[in-house]
Amino acid sequence: MTTPLFALVLLAALLHAGWNALLKIGLDRFLTASLIQIGAGLAAGVVAIKLA
């Protein structure tokens, strides 16, 4: 396994753990999930614009 691929797998695991932790401690799960998705969408948009 190459180093960049390993880093991506590790990042995915950390994001998954963070997502679950935020949902568990959040008072309103729907709002928390919505904010996480908005943040992920914004980050993906920035990456897409940089790669275009």
PDB file of N, H, CA, C and O in Angstrom:
ATOM      1  N   MET A   1       0.857  -1.172   0.000  1.00  0.00           N
ATOM      2  CA  MET A   1       0.000   0.000   0.000  1.00  0.00           C
ATOM      3  C   MET A   1       0.903   1.235   0.000  1.00  0.00           C
ATOM      4  O   MET A   1       1.859   1.320   0.771  1.00  0.00           O
ATOM      5  N   THR A   2       0.587   2.176  -0.868  1.00  0.00           N
ATOM      6  H   THR A   2      -0.190   2.107  -1.494  1.00  0.00           H
ATOM      7  CA  THR A   2       1.401   3.387  -0.958  1.00  0.00           C
ATOM      8  C   THR A   2       1.083   4.329   0.203  1.00  0.00           C
ATOM      9  O   THR A   2       0.031   4.224   0.835  1.00  0.00           O
ATOM     10  N   THR A   3       1.990   5.229   0.464  1.00  0.00           N
ATOM     11  H   THR A   3       2.843   5.313  -0.049  1.00  0.00           H
ATOM     12  CA  THR A   3       1.816   6.172   1.570  1.00  0.00           C
ATOM     13  C   THR A   3       0.598   7.077   1.390  1.00  0.00           C
ATOM     14  O   THR A   3      -0.155   7.247   2.349  1.00  0.00           O
ATOM     15  N   PRO A   4       0.361   7.670   0.206  1.00  0.00           N
ATOM     16  CA  PRO A   4      -0.835   8.508   0.057  1.00  0.00           C
ATOM     17  C   PRO A   4      -2.135   7.726   0.259  1.00  0.00           C
ATOM     18  O   PRO A   4      -3.092   8.242   0.836  1.00  0.00           O
ATOM     19  N   LEU A   5      -2.163   6.490  -0.216  1.00  0.00           N
ATOM     20  H   LEU A   5      -1.385   6.071  -0.685  1.00  0.00           H
ATOM     21  CA  LEU A   5      -3.360   5.675  -0.035  1.00  0.00           C
ATOM     22  C   LEU A   5      -3.577   5.359   1.441  1.00  0.00           C
ATOM     23  O   LEU A   5      -4.703   5.420   1.934  1.00  0.00           O
ATOM     24  N   PHE A   6      -2.505   5.023   2.141  1.00  0.00           N
ATOM     25  H   PHE A   6      -1.590   4.974   1.741  1.00  0.00           H
ATOM     26  CA  PHE A   6      -2.596   4.767   3.576  1.00  0.00           C
ATOM     27  C   PHE A   6      -3.086   6.008   4.315  1.00  0.00           C
ATOM     28  O   PHE A   6      -3.908   5.903   5.226  1.00  0.00           O
ATOM     29  N   ALA A   7      -2.590   7.175   3.931  1.00  0.00           N
ATOM     30  H   ALA A   7      -1.923   7.260   3.191  1.00  0.00           H
ATOM     31  CA  ALA A   7      -3.012   8.426   4.563  1.00  0.00           C
ATOM     32  C   ALA A   7      -4.500   8.683   4.327  1.00  0.00           C
ATOM     33  O   ALA A   7      -5.199   9.149   5.227  1.00  0.00           O
ATOM     34  N   LEU A   8      -4.985   8.383   3.131  1.00  0.00           N
ATOM     35  H   LEU A   8      -4.418   8.004   2.400  1.00  0.00           H
ATOM     36  CA  LEU A   8      -6.411   8.569   2.844  1.00  0.00           C
ATOM     37  C   LEU A   8      -7.282   7.619   3.662  1.00  0.00           C
ATOM     38  O   LEU A   8      -8.337   8.015   4.159  1.00  0.00           O
ATOM     39  N   VAL A   9      -6.847   6.379   3.803  1.00  0.00           N
ATOM     40  H   VAL A   9      -5.990   6.058   3.400  1.00  0.00           H
ATOM     41  CA  VAL A   9      -7.593   5.410   4.608  1.00  0.00           C
ATOM     42  C   VAL A   9      -7.614   5.850   6.068  1.00  0.00           C
ATOM     43  O   VAL A   9      -8.650   5.764   6.728  1.00  0.00           O
ATOM     44  N   LEU A  10      -6.487   6.314   6.570  1.00  0.00           N
ATOM     45  H   LEU A  10      -5.646   6.384   6.034  1.00  0.00           H
ATOM     46  CA  LEU A  10      -6.413   6.798   7.948  1.00  0.00           C
ATOM     47  C   LEU A  10      -7.290   8.032   8.143  1.00  0.00           C
ATOM     48  O   LEU A  10      -7.972   8.150   9.162  1.00  0.00           O
ATOM     49  N   LEU A  11      -7.279   8.945   7.186  1.00  0.00           N
ATOM     50  H   LEU A  11      -6.725   8.849   6.359  1.00  0.00           H
ATOM     51  CA  LEU A  11      -8.128  10.131   7.253  1.00  0.00           C
ATOM     52  C   LEU A  11      -9.605   9.746   7.259  1.00  0.00           C
ATOM     53  O   LEU A  11     -10.393  10.319   8.011  1.00  0.00           O
ATOM     54  N   ALA A  12      -9.980   8.789   6.434  1.00  0.00           N
ATOM     55  H   ALA A  12      -9.340   8.323   5.822  1.00  0.00           H
ATOM     56  CA  ALA A  12     -11.369   8.335   6.400  1.00  0.00           C
ATOM     57  C   ALA A  12     -11.784   7.746   7.745  1.00  0.00           C
ATOM     58  O   ALA A  12     -12.898   7.987   8.211  1.00  0.00           O
ATOM     59  N   ALA A  13     -10.904   6.983   8.365  1.00  0.00           N
ATOM     60  H   ALA A  13     -10.000   6.787   7.987  1.00  0.00           H
ATOM     61  CA  ALA A  13     -11.207   6.407   9.673  1.00  0.00           C
ATOM     62  C   ALA A  13     -11.367   7.494  10.729  1.00  0.00           C
ATOM     63  O   ALA A  13     -12.266   7.420  11.567  1.00  0.00           O
ATOM     64  N   LEU A  14     -10.509   8.494  10.693  1.00  0.00           N
ATOM     65  H   LEU A  14      -9.779   8.555  10.012  1.00  0.00           H
ATOM     66  CA  LEU A  14     -10.601   9.600  11.656  1.00  0.00           C
ATOM     67  C   LEU A  14     -11.870  10.419  11.443  1.00  0.00           C
ATOM     68  O   LEU A  14     -12.518  10.817  12.410  1.00  0.00           O
ATOM     69  N   LEU A  15     -12.229  10.672  10.189  1.00  0.00           N
ATOM     70  H   LEU A  15     -11.703  10.349   9.403  1.00  0.00           H
ATOM     71  CA  LEU A  15     -13.462  11.408   9.910  1.00  0.00           C
ATOM     72  C   LEU A  15     -14.684  10.623  10.373  1.00  0.00           C
ATOM     73  O   LEU A  15     -15.632  11.205  10.900  1.00  0.00           O
ATOM     74  N   HIS A  16     -14.667   9.318  10.180  1.00  0.00           N
ATOM     75  H   HIS A  16     -13.897   8.846   9.751  1.00  0.00           H
ATOM     76  CA  HIS A  16     -15.782   8.477  10.611  1.00  0.00           C
ATOM     77  C   HIS A  16     -15.925   8.508  12.135  1.00  0.00           C
ATOM     78  O   HIS A  16     -17.034   8.629  12.656  1.00  0.00           O
ATOM     79  N   ALA A  17     -14.810   8.397  12.839  1.00  0.00           N
ATOM     80  H   ALA A  17     -13.909   8.298  12.416  1.00  0.00           H
ATOM     81  CA  ALA A  17     -14.846   8.444  14.301  1.00  0.00           C
ATOM     82  C   ALA A  17     -15.305   9.817  14.791  1.00  0.00           C
ATOM     83  O   ALA A  17     -16.076   9.916  15.746  1.00  0.00           O
ATOM     84  N   GLY A  18     -14.833  10.865  14.138  1.00  0.00           N
ATOM     85  H   GLY A  18     -14.207  10.785  13.362  1.00  0.00           H
ATOM     86  CA  GLY A  18     -15.256  12.218  14.520  1.00  0.00           C
ATOM     87  C   GLY A  18     -16.733  12.450  14.279  1.00  0.00           C
ATOM     88  O   GLY A  18     -17.419  13.052  15.105  1.00  0.00           O
ATOM     89  N   TRP A  19     -17.228  11.968  13.133  1.00  0.00           N
ATOM     90  H   TRP A  19     -16.671  11.479  12.462  1.00  0.00           H
ATOM     91  CA  TRP A  19     -18.652  12.078  12.801  1.00  0.00           C
ATOM     92  C   TRP A  19     -19.489  11.413  13.895  1.00  0.00           C
ATOM     93  O   TRP A  19     -20.451  12.001  14.388  1.00  0.00           O
ATOM     94  N   ASN A  20     -19.119  10.184  14.273  1.00  0.00           N
ATOM     95  H   ASN A  20     -18.338   9.706  13.873  1.00  0.00           H
ATOM     96  CA  ASN A  20     -19.878   9.463  15.294  1.00  0.00           C
ATOM     97  C   ASN A  20     -19.811  10.161  16.647  1.00  0.00           C
ATOM     98  O   ASN A  20     -20.812  10.219  17.361  1.00  0.00           O
ATOM     99  N   ALA A  21     -18.657  10.684  17.004  1.00  0.00           N
ATOM    100  H   ALA A  21     -17.844  10.636  16.424  1.00  0.00           H
ATOM    101  CA  ALA A  21     -18.520  11.377  18.285  1.00  0.00           C
ATOM    102  C   ALA A  21     -19.378  12.639  18.316  1.00  0.00           C
ATOM    103  O   ALA A  21     -20.041  12.915  19.316  1.00  0.00           O
ATOM    104  N   LEU A  22     -19.369  13.403  17.229  1.00  0.00           N
ATOM    105  H   LEU A  22     -18.831  13.179  16.417  1.00  0.00           H
ATOM    106  CA  LEU A  22     -20.190  14.618  17.185  1.00  0.00           C
ATOM    107  C   LEU A  22     -21.677  14.293  17.271  1.00  0.00           C
ATOM    108  O   LEU A  22     -22.427  14.994  17.950  1.00  0.00           O
ATOM    109  N   LEU A  23     -22.101  13.245  16.594  1.00  0.00           N
ATOM    110  H   LEU A  23     -21.492  12.675  16.042  1.00  0.00           H
ATOM    111  CA  LEU A  23     -23.514  12.869  16.654  1.00  0.00           C
ATOM    112  C   LEU A  23     -23.903  12.396  18.047  1.00  0.00           C
ATOM    113  O   LEU A  23     -25.025  12.634  18.496  1.00  0.00           O
ATOM    114  N   LYS A  24     -22.987  11.730  18.727  1.00  0.00           N
ATOM    115  H   LYS A  24     -22.076  11.536  18.362  1.00  0.00           H
ATOM    116  CA  LYS A  24     -23.296  11.202  20.052  1.00  0.00           C
ATOM    117  C   LYS A  24     -23.408  12.314  21.095  1.00  0.00           C
ATOM    118  O   LYS A  24     -24.258  12.236  21.982  1.00  0.00           O
ATOM    119  N   ILE A  25     -22.560  13.354  21.004  1.00  0.00           N
ATOM    120  H   ILE A  25     -21.869  13.417  20.284  1.00  0.00           H
ATOM    121  CA  ILE A  25     -22.588  14.400  22.023  1.00  0.00           C
ATOM    122  C   ILE A  25     -23.544  15.537  21.677  1.00  0.00           C
ATOM    123  O   ILE A  25     -23.881  16.351  22.536  1.00  0.00           O
ATOM    124  N   GLY A  26     -23.979  15.594  20.420  1.00  0.00           N
ATOM    125  H   GLY A  26     -23.704  14.933  19.722  1.00  0.00           H
ATOM    126  CA  GLY A  26     -24.875  16.675  20.004  1.00  0.00           C
ATOM    127  C   GLY A  26     -26.260  16.539  20.620  1.00  0.00           C
ATOM    128  O   GLY A  26     -26.756  15.428  20.805  1.00  0.00           O
ATOM    129  N   LEU A  27     -26.879  17.660  20.934  1.00  0.00           N
ATOM    130  H   LEU A  27     -26.476  18.563  20.784  1.00  0.00           H
ATOM    131  CA  LEU A  27     -28.217  17.634  21.507  1.00  0.00           C
ATOM    132  C   LEU A  27     -29.274  17.310  20.459  1.00  0.00           C
ATOM    133  O   LEU A  27     -30.220  16.573  20.738  1.00  0.00           O
ATOM    134  N   ASP A  28     -29.122  17.846  19.276  1.00  0.00           N
ATOM    135  H   ASP A  28     -28.354  18.444  19.049  1.00  0.00           H
ATOM    136  CA  ASP A  28     -30.079  17.618  18.196  1.00  0.00           C
ATOM    137  C   ASP A  28     -29.351  16.888  17.072  1.00  0.00           C
ATOM    138  O   ASP A  28     -28.553  17.487  16.351  1.00  0.00           O
ATOM    139  N   ARG A  29     -29.626  15.602  16.926  1.00  0.00           N
ATOM    140  H   ARG A  29     -30.274  15.115  17.512  1.00  0.00           H
ATOM    141  CA  ARG A  29     -28.887  14.795  15.950  1.00  0.00           C
ATOM    142  C   ARG A  29     -29.122  15.267  14.523  1.00  0.00           C
ATOM    143  O   ARG A  29     -28.191  15.273  13.718  1.00  0.00           O
ATOM    144  N   PHE A  30     -30.348  15.662  14.194  1.00  0.00           N
ATOM    145  H   PHE A  30     -31.104  15.658  14.848  1.00  0.00           H
ATOM    146  CA  PHE A  30     -30.633  16.117  12.835  1.00  0.00           C
ATOM    147  C   PHE A  30     -29.839  17.377  12.521  1.00  0.00           C
ATOM    148  O   PHE A  30     -29.238  17.477  11.451  1.00  0.00           O
ATOM    149  N   LEU A  31     -29.827  18.336  13.436  1.00  0.00           N
ATOM    150  H   LEU A  31     -30.315  18.254  14.305  1.00  0.00           H
ATOM    151  CA  LEU A  31     -29.080  19.574  13.223  1.00  0.00           C
ATOM    152  C   LEU A  31     -27.578  19.295  13.125  1.00  0.00           C
ATOM    153  O   LEU A  31     -26.892  19.839  12.259  1.00  0.00           O
ATOM    154  N   THR A  32     -27.082  18.449  14.011  1.00  0.00           N
ATOM    155  H   THR A  32     -27.639  18.007  14.714  1.00  0.00           H
ATOM    156  CA  THR A  32     -25.660  18.113  13.992  1.00  0.00           C
ATOM    157  C   THR A  32     -25.273  17.450  12.674  1.00  0.00           C
ATOM    158  O   THR A  32     -24.266  17.810  12.064  1.00  0.00           O
ATOM    159  N   ALA A  33     -26.077  16.477  12.235  1.00  0.00           N
ATOM    160  H   ALA A  33     -26.895  16.184  12.730  1.00  0.00           H
ATOM    161  CA  ALA A  33     -25.791  15.795  10.966  1.00  0.00           C
ATOM    162  C   ALA A  33     -25.872  16.769   9.799  1.00  0.00           C
ATOM    163  O   ALA A  33     -25.072  16.694   8.867  1.00  0.00           O
ATOM    164  N   SER A  34     -26.832  17.678   9.848  1.00  0.00           N
ATOM    165  H   SER A  34     -27.483  17.739  10.605  1.00  0.00           H
ATOM    166  CA  SER A  34     -26.972  18.663   8.771  1.00  0.00           C
ATOM    167  C   SER A  34     -25.754  19.577   8.701  1.00  0.00           C
ATOM    168  O   SER A  34     -25.250  19.854   7.613  1.00  0.00           O
ATOM    169  N   LEU A  35     -25.283  20.042   9.842  1.00  0.00           N
ATOM    170  H   LEU A  35     -25.692  19.816  10.726  1.00  0.00           H
ATOM    171  CA  LEU A  35     -24.113  20.918   9.865  1.00  0.00           C
ATOM    172  C   LEU A  35     -22.854  20.193   9.392  1.00  0.00           C
ATOM    173  O   LEU A  35     -22.020  20.775   8.698  1.00  0.00           O
ATOM    174  N   ILE A  36     -22.721  18.926   9.767  1.00  0.00           N
ATOM    175  H   ILE A  36     -23.399  18.453  10.330  1.00  0.00           H
ATOM    176  CA  ILE A  36     -21.576  18.146   9.305  1.00  0.00           C
ATOM    177  C   ILE A  36     -21.625  18.002   7.788  1.00  0.00           C
ATOM    178  O   ILE A  36     -20.602  18.142   7.118  1.00  0.00           O
ATOM    179  N   GLN A  37     -22.802  17.725   7.247  1.00  0.00           N
ATOM    180  H   GLN A  37     -23.633  17.612   7.792  1.00  0.00           H
ATOM    181  CA  GLN A  37     -22.941  17.560   5.795  1.00  0.00           C
ATOM    182  C   GLN A  37     -22.683  18.870   5.055  1.00  0.00           C
ATOM    183  O   GLN A  37     -22.080  18.872   3.982  1.00  0.00           O
ATOM    184  N   ILE A  38     -23.138  19.978   5.626  1.00  0.00           N
ATOM    185  H   ILE A  38     -23.627  19.976   6.498  1.00  0.00           H
ATOM    186  CA  ILE A  38     -22.873  21.281   5.007  1.00  0.00           C
ATOM    187  C   ILE A  38     -21.367  21.551   4.986  1.00  0.00           C
ATOM    188  O   ILE A  38     -20.827  22.006   3.978  1.00  0.00           O
ATOM    189  N   GLY A  39     -20.702  21.272   6.092  1.00  0.00           N
ATOM    190  H   GLY A  39     -21.140  20.903   6.911  1.00  0.00           H
ATOM    191  CA  GLY A  39     -19.251  21.453   6.151  1.00  0.00           C
ATOM    192  C   GLY A  39     -18.521  20.562   5.155  1.00  0.00           C
ATOM    193  O   GLY A  39     -17.574  21.001   4.503  1.00  0.00           O
ATOM    194  N   ALA A  40     -18.957  19.318   5.036  1.00  0.00           N
ATOM    195  H   ALA A  40     -19.727  18.961   5.565  1.00  0.00           H
ATOM    196  CA  ALA A  40     -18.337  18.401   4.074  1.00  0.00           C
ATOM    197  C   ALA A  40     -18.581  18.875   2.649  1.00  0.00           C
ATOM    198  O   ALA A  40     -17.695  18.782   1.798  1.00  0.00           O
ATOM    199  N   GLY A  41     -19.777  19.381   2.390  1.00  0.00           N
ATOM    200  H   GLY A  41     -20.496  19.456   3.080  1.00  0.00           H
ATOM    201  CA  GLY A  41     -20.088  19.890   1.057  1.00  0.00           C
ATOM    202  C   GLY A  41     -19.248  21.103   0.699  1.00  0.00           C
ATOM    203  O   GLY A  41     -18.773  21.227  -0.430  1.00  0.00           O
ATOM    204  N   LEU A  42     -19.066  21.993   1.660  1.00  0.00           N
ATOM    205  H   LEU A  42     -19.452  21.891   2.577  1.00  0.00           H
ATOM    206  CA  LEU A  42     -18.225  23.166   1.419  1.00  0.00           C
ATOM    207  C   LEU A  42     -16.772  22.768   1.166  1.00  0.00           C
ATOM    208  O   LEU A  42     -16.118  23.309   0.274  1.00  0.00           O
ATOM    209  N   ALA A  43     -16.279  21.828   1.951  1.00  0.00           N
ATOM    210  H   ALA A  43     -16.810  21.388   2.676  1.00  0.00           H
ATOM    211  CA  ALA A  43     -14.900  21.361   1.756  1.00  0.00           C
ATOM    212  C   ALA A  43     -14.744  20.698   0.391  1.00  0.00           C
ATOM    213  O   ALA A  43     -13.751  20.923  -0.301  1.00  0.00           O
ATOM    214  N   ALA A  44     -15.719  19.884   0.004  1.00  0.00           N
ATOM    215  H   ALA A  44     -16.525  19.701   0.566  1.00  0.00           H
ATOM    216  CA  ALA A  44     -15.660  19.232  -1.307  1.00  0.00           C
ATOM    217  C   ALA A  44     -15.741  20.263  -2.425  1.00  0.00           C
ATOM    218  O   ALA A  44     -15.089  20.112  -3.459  1.00  0.00           O
ATOM    219  N   GLY A  45     -16.536  21.308  -2.224  1.00  0.00           N
ATOM    220  H   GLY A  45     -17.065  21.431  -1.385  1.00  0.00           H
ATOM    221  CA  GLY A  45     -16.636  22.364  -3.225  1.00  0.00           C
ATOM    222  C   GLY A  45     -15.323  23.098  -3.416  1.00  0.00           C
ATOM    223  O   GLY A  45     -14.936  23.412  -4.542  1.00  0.00           O
ATOM    224  N   VAL A  46     -14.641  23.371  -2.321  1.00  0.00           N
ATOM    225  H   VAL A  46     -14.955  23.117  -1.407  1.00  0.00           H
ATOM    226  CA  VAL A  46     -13.342  24.048  -2.400  1.00  0.00           C
ATOM    227  C   VAL A  46     -12.343  23.173  -3.154  1.00  0.00           C
ATOM    228  O   VAL A  46     -11.604  23.661  -4.010  1.00  0.00           O
ATOM    229  N   VAL A  47     -12.324  21.890  -2.837  1.00  0.00           N
ATOM    230  H   VAL A  47     -12.924  21.494  -2.142  1.00  0.00           H
ATOM    231  CA  VAL A  47     -11.410  20.975  -3.528  1.00  0.00           C
ATOM    232  C   VAL A  47     -11.756  20.898  -5.011  1.00  0.00           C
ATOM    233  O   VAL A  47     -10.863  20.903  -5.858  1.00  0.00           O
ATOM    234  N   ALA A  48     -13.048  20.827  -5.328  1.00  0.00           N
ATOM    235  H   ALA A  48     -13.773  20.824  -4.640  1.00  0.00           H
ATOM    236  CA  ALA A  48     -13.467  20.742  -6.729  1.00  0.00           C
ATOM    237  C   ALA A  48     -13.064  21.993  -7.504  1.00  0.00           C
ATOM    238  O   ALA A  48     -12.640  21.905  -8.656  1.00  0.00           O
ATOM    239  N   ILE A  49     -13.196  23.154  -6.872  1.00  0.00           N
ATOM    240  H   ILE A  49     -13.540  23.226  -5.936  1.00  0.00           H
ATOM    241  CA  ILE A  49     -12.817  24.405  -7.541  1.00  0.00           C
ATOM    242  C   ILE A  49     -11.304  24.450  -7.756  1.00  0.00           C
ATOM    243  O   ILE A  49     -10.836  24.883  -8.809  1.00  0.00           O
ATOM    244  N   LYS A  50     -10.541  24.001  -6.755  1.00  0.00           N
ATOM    245  H   LYS A  50     -10.921  23.650  -5.900  1.00  0.00           H
ATOM    246  CA  LYS A  50      -9.076  23.999  -6.884  1.00  0.00           C
ATOM    247  C   LYS A  50      -8.613  23.047  -7.987  1.00  0.00           C
ATOM    248  O   LYS A  50      -7.634  23.326  -8.678  1.00  0.00           O
ATOM    249  N   LEU A  51      -9.314  21.930  -8.150  1.00  0.00           N
ATOM    250  H   LEU A  51     -10.109  21.703  -7.589  1.00  0.00           H
ATOM    251  CA  LEU A  51      -8.909  20.942  -9.151  1.00  0.00           C
ATOM    252  C   LEU A  51      -9.404  21.278 -10.552  1.00  0.00           C
ATOM    253  O   LEU A  51      -8.924  20.709 -11.532  1.00  0.00           O
ATOM    254  N   ALA A  52     -10.359  22.196 -10.654  1.00  0.00           N
ATOM    255  H   ALA A  52     -10.750  22.658  -9.858  1.00  0.00           H
ATOM    256  CA  ALA A  52     -10.928  22.523 -11.972  1.00  0.00           C
ATOM    257  C   ALA A  52      -9.991  23.369 -12.793  1.00  0.00           C
ATOM    258  O   ALA A  52     -10.315  23.730 -13.924  1.00  0.00           O
TER     259      ALA A  52
END
